[in-house]
Amino acid sequence: MKLNGIRVLDFSRHMAGPLVSCIMADHGADVIKIEPPAGDPTRQGSPRHPDQPFGCSYTALNRGKRSIALDLKNTEDLDKALSLIRQADVLIEAFSPGVADRLGIGHAAAAGLNPNLVYCSITAFGQSGPLKSVAGHDPVIQAAAGTLPRDESGAPVFPAVSLAAFAGAYAALSGILMALYAARAGHGGDYLDLSLHDVALTARPTTALQMLTSPGDPVHDFGAGIAMLQPYRTADEAWLLLGGNELPQARRLFTALGREDLIGAAAGPAGARQPAVRAFLSAEFRTRTLKQWMAWCNEHAIHASPVLELDQALTHEHAAAREMVVHDALGLPHLASPLRFGTQPARPSLAAAALNEHASAWDEWR
């Protein structure tokens, strides 16, 4: 696999850091998860199956890793951690700024022991700036980054997806792999200050650039109120989403519906002309079932999709064809890696280690 031979120490918890090391483990890295003596708190989550030993959050994000429990305030345990750092290629931590230094495993100490180490700190708001000490999970970060979804009235909505943590994990992975490439080329290790807030700020690059160049223009809120970028309820109480408002899309849709007079308004920006288009489409989509409309949209090359619940998406025939759900030895389901290589594909170990199951692993790296 692509990352065979890469040694990763993961001191992180929650989502972003564990997801990074999980992806690396799926692709062959030897990942040791360092846990406090009481274990990662997500171990205590409620399993959804009697044969599942840990909570879903822990299982999903920590498969394929080894577990060592260390109390970093204990001198002997800290020495073990430092021994591992000397032999590691990558260290991931998600402590609040300054905590890793106080524990004795900060970047300066780690780089002194291992100048080729790639050290990644993942925090909500980064290691600098007035918000650096602010703690918060994903919704707090999104609220501060302007990425919370909003309803039709403009009121913010609690997000269904942990955008900052998920995108932050892949950003961290990209940075780590860049730094590993440079280290293997003889340029030494590096330090990555990964702020989830920074990542969230870049999640809408086109809109962000528009707002920076001409702030305050309401058309910059991409998609808000645009009739051809909305969900519509069908005759069978399902939902269909229109997903493209380019002029060719508008021309095909409204010509087929016999309302060529609405083409210009539908393909235009958000504004006073959109409500009439939305009202027409709302009434029109109520006349047929979702299945009938999807067949019609496919026939007319209209960008549209059923709005699925997550369980429906996971069991969809397309997900099955892509083998996005795999099963462990007990028959329990897991998500596959979305990174599909033609050679050396992921071969994830789907088991999550018991707390301190690999207590002697620190000696193996010496």
VEXDREN-2710 file (C-alpha; in Angstrom, 1 decimal):
% VEXDREN-2710
k/r/px/py/pz
1/MET/0.0/0.0/0.0
2/LYS/1.0/3.6/-0.6
3/LEU/2.0/4.4/3.0
4/ASN/3.7/1.1/4.0
5/GLY/6.6/1.9/6.3
6/ILE/5.3/5.3/7.5
7/ARG/5.1/5.5/11.2
8/VAL/2.4/7.8/12.7
9/LEU/1.9/8.9/16.3
10/ASP/-1.6/10.2/16.9
11/PHE/-2.3/12.1/20.1
12/SER/-5.6/13.6/18.9
13/ARG/-9.2/13.0/19.8
14/HIS/-12.6/13.9/18.4
15/MET/-12.9/13.9/14.6
16/ALA/-10.3/15.7/12.5
17/GLY/-7.1/14.3/13.8
18/PRO/-8.3/10.7/14.2
19/LEU/-9.8/10.8/10.6
20/VAL/-6.4/11.8/9.2
21/SER/-4.6/8.9/10.9
22/CYS/-7.4/6.6/10.0
23/ILE/-7.0/7.4/6.3
24/MET/-3.3/6.9/6.6
25/ALA/-3.8/3.5/8.4
26/ASP/-6.2/2.4/5.6
27/HIS/-3.4/2.9/3.1
28/GLY/-0.7/1.1/5.0
29/ALA/0.8/3.4/7.7
30/ASP/1.6/2.0/11.1
31/VAL/-0.4/4.2/13.4
32/ILE/-0.1/4.2/17.1
33/LYS/-2.9/6.0/18.9
34/ILE/-1.7/7.5/22.2
35/GLU/-4.6/7.6/24.7
36/PRO/-4.8/8.8/28.2
37/PRO/-5.1/6.1/30.9
38/ALA/-8.9/6.4/30.9
39/GLY/-9.0/6.0/27.1
40/ASP/-10.4/8.2/24.3
41/PRO/-13.8/9.4/25.5
42/THR/-15.5/8.2/22.3
43/ARG/-14.8/4.6/23.3
44/GLN/-17.7/5.0/25.7
45/GLY/-20.3/5.8/22.9
46/SER/-23.2/3.5/22.5
47/PRO/-22.6/0.6/20.1
48/ARG/-25.3/-0.1/17.5
49/HIS/-24.7/-3.8/17.4
50/PRO/-24.1/-6.4/20.2
51/ASP/-20.9/-7.5/18.6
52/GLN/-19.5/-4.0/18.3
53/PRO/-17.1/-3.5/21.2
54/PHE/-16.9/0.4/21.1
55/GLY/-19.1/3.3/20.1
56/CYS/-19.6/4.1/16.5
57/SER/-17.5/7.3/16.6
58/TYR/-14.5/5.5/18.0
59/THR/-14.8/2.5/15.7
60/ALA/-15.3/4.6/12.5
61/LEU/-12.3/6.9/13.2
62/ASN/-9.8/4.6/14.9
63/ARG/-9.9/1.3/12.9
64/GLY/-6.5/-0.2/12.0
65/LYS/-4.5/1.6/14.6
66/ARG/-2.6/0.3/17.6
67/SER/-3.4/1.7/21.1
68/ILE/-1.0/2.7/23.8
69/ALA/-2.2/4.3/27.0
70/LEU/0.2/6.9/28.5
71/ASP/0.0/9.5/31.2
72/LEU/2.2/12.2/29.8
73/LYS/2.4/13.9/33.2
74/ASN/4.2/10.7/34.4
75/THR/7.9/10.8/33.8
76/GLU/8.2/7.2/32.7
77/ASP/5.3/7.4/30.3
78/LEU/6.6/10.7/28.9
79/ASP/9.9/8.9/28.2
80/LYS/8.1/6.2/26.3
81/ALA/6.3/8.9/24.2
82/LEU/9.6/10.6/23.5
83/SER/11.1/7.3/22.5
84/LEU/8.3/6.8/20.0
85/ILE/8.7/10.4/18.7
86/ARG/12.4/9.7/17.9
87/GLN/11.3/6.9/15.5
88/ALA/8.1/8.4/14.1
89/ASP/7.6/9.9/10.6
90/VAL/4.5/11.9/11.5
91/LEU/3.0/13.2/14.8
92/ILE/-0.6/14.5/15.0
93/GLU/-1.9/16.3/18.0
94/ALA/-5.0/18.4/18.7
95/PHE/-4.3/19.9/22.0
96/SER/-5.2/23.6/22.7
97/PRO/-2.3/25.9/21.8
98/GLY/0.5/25.6/24.4
99/VAL/-0.6/22.3/25.9
100/ALA/1.7/20.1/23.9
101/ASP/4.6/22.2/25.0
102/ARG/3.6/22.0/28.6
103/LEU/3.3/18.2/28.3
104/GLY/6.8/18.0/26.9
105/ILE/5.8/16.8/23.4
106/GLY/5.6/20.2/21.6
107/HIS/7.1/20.8/18.2
108/ALA/10.4/22.3/19.5
109/ALA/11.0/19.3/21.8
110/ALA/9.9/16.8/19.1
111/ALA/12.0/18.4/16.3
112/GLY/15.0/18.4/18.7
113/LEU/14.6/14.6/19.0
114/ASN/13.7/13.9/15.4
115/PRO/14.6/16.6/12.8
116/ASN/12.9/14.7/10.0
117/LEU/9.6/14.6/11.9
118/VAL/6.4/16.0/10.2
119/TYR/4.5/17.5/13.1
120/CYS/0.9/18.5/12.6
121/SER/-1.1/20.5/15.1
122/ILE/-4.9/20.6/14.5
123/THR/-6.9/23.2/16.4
124/ALA/-10.2/25.0/16.0
125/PHE/-8.6/28.5/15.3
126/GLY/-4.9/27.9/14.9
127/GLN/-1.8/28.7/17.0
128/SER/-2.0/32.4/16.6
129/GLY/-4.6/35.2/16.4
130/PRO/-7.2/36.5/18.9
131/LEU/-9.3/33.4/18.8
132/LYS/-6.5/30.9/19.3
133/SER/-7.7/30.0/22.8
134/VAL/-11.4/29.6/21.9
135/ALA/-12.5/26.0/22.1
136/GLY/-15.3/24.7/20.1
137/HIS/-16.6/21.8/18.0
138/ASP/-17.5/22.0/14.3
139/PRO/-20.7/24.1/14.5
140/VAL/-18.9/26.9/16.5
141/ILE/-16.1/26.9/13.9
142/GLN/-18.6/27.1/11.0
143/ALA/-20.5/29.9/12.7
144/ALA/-17.3/31.9/13.0
145/ALA/-16.3/31.1/9.4
146/GLY/-19.6/32.1/7.7
147/THR/-20.4/28.6/6.5
148/LEU/-23.5/27.7/8.5
149/PRO/-26.4/26.9/6.2
150/ARG/-29.4/29.2/6.4
151/ASP/-33.1/28.6/5.9
152/GLU/-35.4/30.6/3.5
153/SER/-35.7/33.4/6.0
154/GLY/-32.0/33.8/6.4
155/ALA/-31.9/32.2/9.9
156/PRO/-28.8/30.0/10.5
157/VAL/-29.4/26.3/10.7
158/PHE/-27.4/23.7/12.7
159/PRO/-25.2/21.9/10.2
160/ALA/-25.9/18.3/9.3
161/VAL/-22.3/17.8/8.2
162/SER/-19.1/18.5/10.1
163/LEU/-17.7/20.5/7.2
164/ALA/-14.8/22.1/9.1
165/ALA/-13.6/18.9/10.7
166/PHE/-14.0/16.8/7.6
167/ALA/-12.4/19.3/5.2
168/GLY/-9.8/20.0/7.8
169/ALA/-8.8/16.4/8.0
170/TYR/-8.2/16.2/4.3
171/ALA/-6.4/19.5/4.3
172/ALA/-4.2/18.1/7.1
173/LEU/-3.6/14.9/5.2
174/SER/-2.5/16.9/2.1
175/GLY/-0.1/19.0/4.2
176/ILE/1.3/16.0/5.9
177/LEU/1.9/14.2/2.6
178/MET/3.6/17.3/1.1
179/ALA/5.9/17.6/4.1
180/LEU/6.7/13.9/4.0
181/TYR/7.6/14.2/0.4
182/ALA/10.0/17.1/1.2
183/ALA/11.4/15.2/4.2
184/ARG/12.1/12.1/2.0
185/ALA/13.8/14.5/-0.5
186/GLY/16.3/15.5/2.2
187/HIS/14.7/18.8/3.3
188/GLY/14.0/17.8/6.9
189/GLY/10.8/17.7/8.8
190/ASP/8.3/20.5/9.2
191/TYR/5.5/21.9/11.4
192/LEU/1.9/22.2/10.1
193/ASP/-0.4/24.6/12.0
194/LEU/-3.8/23.4/10.7
195/SER/-6.7/25.7/11.8
196/LEU/-10.1/24.2/11.1
197/HIS/-11.4/27.8/10.9
198/ASP/-8.9/28.6/8.2
199/VAL/-10.1/25.6/6.2
200/ALA/-13.7/26.5/6.6
201/LEU/-12.9/30.1/5.4
202/THR/-11.7/28.5/2.1
203/ALA/-14.6/26.2/1.6
204/ARG/-16.4/28.7/-0.7
205/PRO/-13.5/30.1/-2.7
206/THR/-15.5/31.7/-5.5
207/THR/-18.0/33.3/-3.3
208/ALA/-15.3/34.5/-0.9
209/LEU/-13.3/36.2/-3.7
210/GLN/-16.5/37.9/-4.9
211/MET/-17.2/39.2/-1.4
212/LEU/-13.7/40.4/-0.9
213/THR/-13.7/42.3/-4.2
214/SER/-17.2/43.9/-3.8
215/PRO/-18.4/43.3/-0.3
216/GLY/-22.1/43.6/0.6
217/ASP/-23.5/42.6/-2.8
218/PRO/-26.4/40.2/-2.0
219/VAL/-25.9/38.1/-5.2
220/HIS/-22.8/36.7/-3.6
221/ASP/-24.8/34.4/-1.4
222/PHE/-24.6/31.8/-4.1
223/GLY/-27.8/29.7/-4.5
224/ALA/-30.0/31.7/-2.1
225/GLY/-33.4/32.1/-3.6
226/ILE/-32.3/30.8/-7.1
227/ALA/-35.2/28.7/-8.4
228/MET/-33.0/26.2/-10.3
229/LEU/-30.9/25.5/-7.2
230/GLN/-33.7/24.4/-4.9
231/PRO/-35.4/21.3/-3.6
232/TYR/-39.0/20.7/-4.6
233/ARG/-41.6/18.4/-3.2
234/THR/-43.1/15.8/-5.6
235/ALA/-46.6/14.2/-5.8
236/ASP/-45.5/11.3/-3.6
237/GLU/-44.2/13.6/-0.8
238/ALA/-40.5/13.0/-1.8
239/TRP/-38.0/15.7/-2.6
240/LEU/-36.2/16.4/-5.9
241/LEU/-33.3/18.9/-6.0
242/LEU/-32.5/21.0/-9.1
243/GLY/-28.8/21.5/-9.3
244/GLY/-27.9/23.8/-12.2
245/ASN/-29.0/27.2/-13.3
246/GLU/-26.8/27.7/-16.3
247/LEU/-28.6/29.1/-19.4
248/PRO/-28.6/25.8/-21.4
249/GLN/-30.2/24.1/-18.3
250/ALA/-32.9/26.8/-18.0
251/ARG/-33.6/26.6/-21.7
252/ARG/-34.0/22.9/-21.7
253/LEU/-36.2/22.8/-18.6
254/PHE/-38.6/25.6/-19.4
255/THR/-38.9/24.8/-23.1
256/ALA/-39.9/21.3/-22.2
257/LEU/-42.4/22.7/-19.6
258/GLY/-43.8/25.1/-22.1
259/ARG/-42.7/28.2/-20.2
260/GLU/-40.0/29.8/-22.4
261/ASP/-40.9/33.1/-20.9
262/LEU/-39.2/32.1/-17.6
263/ILE/-35.9/31.1/-19.1
264/GLY/-34.2/34.5/-18.6
265/ALA/-35.4/34.9/-15.0
266/ALA/-34.5/31.3/-14.1
267/ALA/-30.9/31.6/-15.5
268/GLY/-30.4/35.1/-13.9
269/PRO/-29.1/36.0/-10.4
270/ALA/-31.0/35.9/-7.2
271/GLY/-33.5/38.7/-6.9
272/ALA/-37.0/39.9/-7.5
273/ARG/-37.6/37.7/-10.6
274/GLN/-36.9/34.4/-8.8
275/PRO/-40.1/34.0/-6.7
276/ALA/-42.3/33.7/-9.7
277/VAL/-40.1/30.9/-11.1
278/ARG/-40.0/29.1/-7.8
279/ALA/-43.8/29.3/-7.5
280/PHE/-44.2/27.8/-11.0
281/LEU/-41.7/25.0/-10.3
282/SER/-43.2/24.2/-6.9
283/ALA/-46.6/23.7/-8.5
284/GLU/-45.3/21.8/-11.5
285/PHE/-43.2/19.3/-9.5
286/ARG/-46.3/18.5/-7.4
287/THR/-47.9/17.0/-10.4
288/ARG/-45.8/13.8/-10.7
289/THR/-44.0/11.4/-8.5
290/LEU/-40.2/11.5/-7.8
291/LYS/-39.6/8.5/-10.0
292/GLN/-41.6/10.0/-12.9
293/TRP/-39.7/13.4/-12.6
294/MET/-36.3/11.7/-12.4
295/ALA/-37.1/9.8/-15.6
296/TRP/-38.2/13.1/-17.2
297/CYS/-35.1/15.0/-16.0
298/ASN/-32.8/12.3/-17.4
299/GLU/-34.7/12.4/-20.7
300/HIS/-34.2/16.2/-21.0
301/ALA/-30.6/16.3/-19.5
302/ILE/-31.7/18.3/-16.5
303/HIS/-29.3/18.3/-13.5
304/ALA/-31.4/16.9/-10.7
305/SER/-31.3/14.3/-7.9
306/PRO/-33.5/12.7/-5.4
307/VAL/-32.9/14.2/-1.9
308/LEU/-31.9/11.0/0.0
309/GLU/-31.5/10.3/3.7
310/LEU/-28.0/9.0/4.6
311/ASP/-29.2/5.5/5.1
312/GLN/-30.8/5.6/1.6
313/ALA/-27.6/6.9/0.1
314/LEU/-25.5/4.2/1.8
315/THR/-27.8/1.4/0.4
316/HIS/-28.1/2.9/-3.0
317/GLU/-27.2/0.8/-6.0
318/HIS/-24.4/3.2/-6.9
319/ALA/-22.8/3.0/-3.5
320/ALA/-23.0/-0.8/-3.8
321/ALA/-21.4/-0.7/-7.3
322/ARG/-18.6/1.4/-5.9
323/GLU/-18.2/-1.0/-2.9
324/MET/-18.4/1.9/-0.5
325/VAL/-19.6/-0.4/2.3
326/VAL/-17.4/-3.2/3.4
327/HIS/-17.8/-5.8/6.1
328/ASP/-15.5/-7.1/8.8
329/ALA/-15.0/-10.7/10.0
330/LEU/-18.1/-10.5/12.1
331/GLY/-20.2/-9.2/9.2
332/LEU/-20.4/-5.7/10.6
333/PRO/-20.5/-2.8/8.0
334/HIS/-17.9/-0.2/7.6
335/LEU/-17.2/2.6/5.1
336/ALA/-14.5/1.9/2.5
337/SER/-11.8/4.4/1.7
338/PRO/-12.9/7.0/-0.9
339/LEU/-9.3/7.1/-2.3
340/ARG/-9.3/4.6/-5.2
341/PHE/-5.8/3.9/-6.6
342/GLY/-5.3/1.7/-9.6
343/THR/-2.4/0.0/-7.9
344/GLN/-1.8/-0.5/-4.2
345/PRO/-5.4/0.2/-3.1
346/ALA/-6.4/0.6/0.5
347/ARG/-6.7/-2.6/2.5
348/PRO/-8.1/-1.3/5.8
349/SER/-8.0/-3.3/8.9
350/LEU/-11.5/-2.8/10.2
351/ALA/-10.9/-3.7/13.8
352/ALA/-10.5/-1.0/16.5
353/ALA/-7.9/-1.8/19.2
354/ALA/-8.8/-2.2/22.8
355/LEU/-7.3/0.4/25.2
356/ASN/-3.6/-0.2/25.6
357/GLU/-3.8/-3.4/23.6
358/HIS/-0.3/-2.7/22.2
359/ALA/1.4/-1.5/25.3
360/SER/4.7/-3.1/24.1
361/ALA/4.6/-1.5/20.7
362/TRP/6.7/1.5/21.9
363/ASP/9.6/-0.9/22.2
364/GLU/9.1/-2.3/18.6
365/TRP/9.9/1.2/17.1
366/ARG/13.3/1.5/18.9
END
